Amino acid sequence: MSIACIEYKLFVDCRKKALRVSMGKLRKDGIPKRSGLQEGDRRVSRPLSMKLQVVDEYRLRQRKKANGQCCAPLQETAEQFNVHKSLVSKWAAQEDELRRVVSQASVTRFSLNPGSKCRFPLAEADTYTVCKEHRTNGLRVTARFLRVAMRRSILEHYGEMAATSFRASHRWLQAFARRHRLSLRRKTNSKHMPIEARLAKCKRWHARFRRRLRRASSTAPLHETWGRWLPQDRISIDQVPCNLREGDGRTYAEVGSKRVWLVGSKQDDGKRFCTLQVAARCANGSPNLPRHGQARLLVIFRGTGKRISPEEREAWHPGVWVRFQKKAWADEALCEDYALVEMAEITAAARLAGRESVAIFDNLHGQTTQTHLANLARNRCKRHLLPSNTTDELQLVDAGVGHALKTEMAHLHDDWLSKDDNLELWTTATNFPVWRKRALVTWLAAQAWENVCRRFDFEAAATRLGMRMTIDGSGDELIRMQGMEQYFFCDDDGGGSDYGSEAMSEVGGMEQMDGLQLGSQEDAQVEMHELSGNENENENESTLLMGAQSIDEMTRTESPISQHNHEMSYVIVEYDCNPSSNEEAADISFAEHSVKSCLPQAEAPPGYIIVETCPPLDTRRQQRSLVGKMILYGWEDYERTGWFVGRVAHNRVTARDKREVATANFVVRYTATQTDGQIDGLVACELSARTYGASQWWVLLQHSRADLCHRSAALGRSDSSNGEQLGLL
């Protein structure tokens, strides 16, 4: 046979296969057979119960035709059920068999063919029992496990010869799974205990939460439906880890690929790049409000945040908060500051309306301290802790909010990479440094959170978790626990009214215990405080705040590498010995440390000017605004004398700092370059209004106008705007 004939034959065969796929079977002459299937149609498996329903309708129309009420029973039945009339005739001929199988079948069947019969029913029953026991205990059931268990069971019931003849093929495995309604699934959670083991904790939490809802506050009346806290005042707070390769790390690739590569750089190698702290309200809010009334995100970046340039700060999205931590975690100091500063904005609307809020946290250590509780109390916000290992069942952020946020960020990131030359920028460290990536992440997070707030149903998720429960029990039937068909709780699940033992165990500190016990302790502490008398609430809160301040001073971990203390022998004390009023008498202690030294008056270094008045430092927010600013500080000791330029590093003063400088409230970073090698490192000192001035101990510096113009011109030449840098505008 010639090559041309072979090629033609191959062409005809391929053509026949294409026609066979698209148009069904072919006749011997190559013309498609006439059938009920048209081009593009697919065969659909229909259950036997549906086939029997078609037959019943067909018989009914046949009886109507006998009475003159129907003209074409076959055609009308086929049109009603959208099937070919040939199928109606076929099923009508199988009517008796259909009725017999449907009446005897315990599950939905699609065919009259009984399928493959079980050769070893007793062995299969034992194997299925073992399979259920393993899954109840959370153990994996693999194909290998089923084959081994089946052989062992056949050997026990049928003997060695039967076990040897059993092949345990893939076909048998499929039939076994079909007969016992098994399928291959992915893991849905990583909990080491099933929901049944955690059920008591969930019921206890729901019962105690309702108990607190029914207890009125001295400052706000109870709502007839929602009780103490309205849904919009119930805030779920949790952390969501985030890296620069969001998603599950999967991608489509060619079959058989030995290596699956994803583009990236050294900084985005899959490690945690930042943490998103999400505060989600149990209400959808108004579409007229930013983020539909939801709170801003807190983005926690990896690092110390001590060398953040003004360019980067200006490039951050204004719709998010930004903080830094060495490992991008929510540590104790960060959680306590968040409860004081950020929560003030989150609860502002409720406080203006005269309402109280409640924040729901997990058992992260920084969220269980007394200082954290006291900082929340300053913002008229209570705390309600979750038991351990129950966040996937009770925490709103874990119930889809966090996943939706990360998925949306991944989509926005992909869109950004697909534009212009962003992909090349992303993979080039010189043109797109880490600080630009941080700025980009703030924009991605802000936009993603805006999209989630617009699309996600917070009310439905909170209702399912029980965070939107009412005081009368209405809507409890909507509370669902994953993996359970029915869930209910009662008031008795919360325990008795005697909380003394649990509350007293907490006196020694907030040690991490069993999650259920810790959550109960939190409730017990608050309930004992409230039951003791709401008339003393303000007094108790002030006492708690004073204790929190002392704790706050001793819980900071970062300490400076060098210390500085003023020598009183070098100080000339100036104060009035005859105060004329009590106010003046109270100021003596301040006058004792208001100094004039032998130092000359401070002069601004080149490129800077001295700010005449001291910046306000009364609140925590005002103190934080001083961080990162340049100052001029006076030194007078045995080793060095003069004014030295430094940058305010942070305001977390340790107990060690207090021992060195009793009045220290800030830590300043000095560099050898700015101090001519005389000072290099972190130094704790006092930065306050009473020590401020060119003739005192410190002044605030700012760039002169000429220097600002020069910097602005240089910045304009290098980059037109931050939005254009990031490709987001």
Secondary structure, DSSP 8 states (H G I E B T S, - for coil): --HHHHHHHHHHHHHHHHHHHHH--B-TTS-B---S--TT-------HHHHHHHHHHHHHHHHHHHTTS-S-HHHHHHHHHT--HHHHHHHHHTHHHHHHHHHH-SS----SS--S--S-HHHHHHHHHHHHHHHHTT----HHHHHHHHHHHHHHHH-HHHHHH----HHHHHHHHHHTT----------SS-HHHHHHHHHHHHHHHHHHHTS--SSS--BTTTBTS-GGGEEEEEEEEE-SS-SSS-----TT-S-------SS-SSS--EEEEEEEESS---TTSGGGG---EEEEEES--SS--HHHHHHS-TTEEEEEETTS---HHHHHHHHHTHHHHHTHHHHHTT--EEEEE---GGGSSHHHHHHHHHTTEEEEE--TT-HHHH-TIIIIIHHHHHHHHHHHHHHHHTSTTHHHHHT-TTTS-HHHHHHHHHHHHHHHHHHHHHH--HHHHHHHHTTT--SS-TTGGG---TT-S-----GGGG--S--HHHHHTTTT------HHHHHHHHHHHHHHHHHT-GGGHHHHHHHHHHHHHHHHHH------SEE----GGG-EE---SS-SSHHHHHTHHHHTT-EE-SS------TTEEE-SS----SSHHHHHHHTT-EEEEEEESSS-EEEEEEEEEES---HHHHHH-TT--EEEEE-TTTTTTS--EEEEE---GGGBSTTSSEEEEEE-HHHHHHHHHHHHHH-S-HHHHHT--
